[in-house]
């Protein structure tokens, strides 16, 4: 049978990590949990599972941390999950059957279904949104603009049945907190790459983002949650420009809600 590593990165995920591990415990041959020095019970909960190998590493970015987790995996095939994600029963059964095969592909895309505001979101650009999550270690690399990481594979891939169930936010307030945090990461990253503030873009891009999510990606079919998601996405776009404005005018050196370790890898490369 194929040996499978499951890679999970964590930081203060005591509310999520148990359910995440339980959803893949039967199909994993090892579970790599790479933590960035949690201050809650994440470590104790993770270590209560015999298959877990627990590591710590400073957090320099989502892409960097997930690539580090790949390095720590011992088997050729890896399933990558976030701590707030679960494998549904169809995905679990499919992977158990797949482990008895001899796949000639380099990776598999899996749909992600998010629960938010009392319902599963099946439109608004959130579903199926298939991404590579099951892949050969030597053929895959995490890339993208932090915090929006994606796997890039070398070779052919396919679609895997089932869903990764995503419990991204506790409520709408939690979504807004995440929007605030992630917009800081994006603004800081883009500014470091030379992005300048644009008044025109700051006005029209939030509007176009709302229209994209609510109308073109059919957010209206998700009821009021679809409207709220579109509005939050529009607000997130505005925040990115507003924070670039602060950085561009040198009112701040970095957003105040950005972890101090973020971007340290870039500083080391420059030196």
ZAMARGU-4260 file (C-alpha; in steps of 0.2 Angstrom, whole numbers, plus 5000, padded with zeros to 4 digits):
<rodrens>
0) 5000/5000/5000 | 5005/5018/4997 | 5012/5026/5013 | 5004/5043/5016 | 5010/5058/5026
5) 4997/5072/5031 | 5005/5089/5034 | 4996/5102/5045 | 5003/5119/5050 | 4996/5126/5067
10) 4996/5141/5078 | 4984/5142/5093 | 4972/5129/5085 | 4966/5120/5101 | 4948/5122/5095
15) 4951/5114/5078 | 4966/5102/5078 | 4958/5087/5086 | 4944/5086/5074 | 4956/5089/5059
20) 4967/5075/5065 | 4953/5063/5069 | 4946/5065/5051 | 4962/5058/5043 | 4969/5048/5057
25) 4964/5031/5049 | 4971/5035/5032 | 4987/5043/5037 | 5004/5033/5040 | 5011/5049/5049
30) 5004/5066/5053 | 5016/5080/5053 | 5011/5095/5063 | 5022/5110/5061 | 5018/5123/5074
35) 5024/5141/5076 | 5025/5141/5095 | 5007/5140/5100 | 5003/5147/5117 | 4987/5136/5120
40) 4984/5118/5121 | 4988/5114/5102 | 5004/5104/5106 | 4996/5093/5120 | 4981/5089/5109
45) 4991/5085/5094 | 5003/5074/5103 | 4989/5064/5111 | 4988/5055/5094 | 5001/5042/5091
50) 5004/5045/5073 | 5008/5064/5076 | 5026/5070/5074 | 5026/5087/5082 | 5038/5101/5076
55) 5040/5119/5079 | 5047/5133/5068 | 5046/5152/5067 | 5032/5158/5055 | 5039/5168/5041
60) 5024/5166/5030 | 5011/5153/5024 | 5020/5148/5009 | 5037/5146/5018 | 5029/5136/5033
65) 5020/5124/5022 | 5035/5121/5011 | 5044/5117/5028 | 5031/5105/5033 | 5033/5096/5016
70) 5052/5094/5020 | 5048/5086/5036 | 5037/5072/5028 | 5045/5055/5026 | 5034/5047/5013
75) 5032/5050/4994 | 5014/5055/4995 | 5007/5070/5005 | 4990/5076/5010 | 4990/5094/5015
80) 4977/5101/5027 | 4974/5117/5037 | 4969/5114/5055 | 4952/5121/5052 | 4949/5108/5038
85) 4942/5090/5039 | 4941/5076/5026 | 4923/5071/5023 | 4918/5053/5022 | 4919/5052/5003
90) 4936/5059/5003 | 4942/5047/5017 | 4935/5031/5008 | 4942/5037/4992 | 4960/5039/4999
95) 4959/5022/5008 | 4955/5014/4991 | 4968/5024/4982 | 4981/5019/4994 | 4980/5001/4986
100) 4983/5007/4969 | 4999/5012/4959 | 4995/5030/4953 | 5005/5037/4939 | 5000/5055/4942
105) 5009/5068/4952 | 4994/5076/4961 | 4975/5077/4964 | 4964/5092/4966 | 4951/5092/4979
110) 4936/5103/4981 | 4934/5113/4997 | 4917/5116/5005 | 4916/5130/5018 | 4903/5131/5032
115) 4899/5149/5036 | 4885/5159/5044 | 4874/5143/5046 | 4876/5135/5030 | 4888/5127/5017
120) 4893/5140/5004 | 4891/5133/4987 | 4893/5148/4976 | 4901/5165/4979 | 4917/5159/4971
125) 4920/5148/4987 | 4915/5131/4979 | 4921/5120/4972 | 4938/5129/4971 | 4948/5114/4968
130) 4966/5114/4972 | 4980/5102/4973 | 4980/5095/4991 | 4986/5077/4988 | 5003/5076/4979
135) 5020/5068/4977 | 5033/5076/4988 | 5046/5077/4974 | 5034/5085/4962 | 5026/5099/4972
140) 5030/5116/4979 | 5019/5128/4988 | 5019/5145/4979 | 5008/5161/4978 | 5006/5177/4987
145) 5005/5176/5006 | 4993/5172/5013 | 4985/5164/4997 | 4996/5149/4995 | 4993/5136/4981
150) 5002/5120/4977 | 5011/5119/4960 | 5015/5102/4953 | 5027/5096/4940 | 5018/5083/4929
155) 5000/5078/4927 | 4986/5079/4939 | 4968/5074/4941 | 4952/5078/4952 | 4949/5067/4967
160) 4931/5064/4973 | 4925/5071/4990 | 4927/5087/4999 | 4938/5095/5011 | 4926/5103/5024
165) 4932/5120/5029 | 4927/5128/5046 | 4935/5144/5041 | 4927/5156/5053 | 4917/5155/5070
170) 4906/5169/5065 | 4905/5185/5054 | 4915/5194/5067 | 4929/5181/5066 | 4928/5183/5047
175) 4931/5202/5048 | 4946/5199/5060 | 4953/5187/5047 | 4950/5200/5033 | 4959/5213/5043
180) 4974/5201/5047 | 4976/5194/5029 | 4974/5211/5021 | 4989/5217/5032 | 4999/5202/5025
185) 4995/5206/5007 | 4998/5224/5009 | 5015/5222/5017 | 5020/5209/5004 | 5015/5219/4989
190) 5023/5235/4996 | 5039/5226/4998 | 5038/5221/4980 | 5036/5239/4975 | 5017/5242/4974
195) 5012/5260/4976 | 4996/5267/4982 | 4983/5272/4968 | 4968/5282/4972 | 4958/5277/4957
200) 4961/5258/4960 | 4956/5261/4979 | 4939/5267/4973 | 4934/5255/4959 | 4942/5239/4964
205) 4932/5236/4979 | 4916/5240/4969 | 4921/5227/4955 | 4926/5214/4969 | 4908/5215/4976
210) 4901/5213/4959 | 4912/5199/4954 | 4907/5189/4970 | 4889/5193/4971 | 4884/5193/4953
215) 4896/5184/4942 | 4900/5171/4955 | 4882/5170/4959 | 4884/5174/4978 | 4865/5179/4977
220) 4861/5160/4977 | 4869/5158/4994 | 4856/5170/5002 | 4862/5183/5014 | 4878/5174/5018
225) 4883/5177/5000 | 4879/5195/5001 | 4890/5196/5017 | 4904/5187/5009 | 4904/5199/4994
230) 4903/5214/5005 | 4918/5207/5016 | 4928/5204/5000 | 4925/5221/4994 | 4930/5228/5011
235) 4946/5217/5011 | 4951/5225/4994 | 4949/5242/5001 | 4959/5238/5017 | 4974/5232/5006
240) 4974/5249/4997 | 4972/5259/5013 | 4987/5249/5021 | 4998/5251/5006 | 4994/5270/5008
245) 5000/5270/5025 | 5016/5261/5020 | 5019/5271/5005 | 5017/5287/5014 | 5029/5280/5028
250) 5016/5283/5041 | 5020/5265/5047 | 5034/5253/5044 | 5022/5238/5045 | 5004/5235/5050
255) 5002/5233/5069 | 4993/5217/5068 | 5007/5208/5057 | 5017/5195/5066 | 5035/5201/5069
260) 5043/5186/5061 | 5033/5189/5045 | 5045/5193/5031 | 5061/5188/5040 | 5066/5176/5026
265) 5066/5190/5014 | 5078/5200/5025 | 5089/5185/5027 | 5090/5183/5008 | 5095/5202/5006
270) 5109/5200/5019
</rodrens>
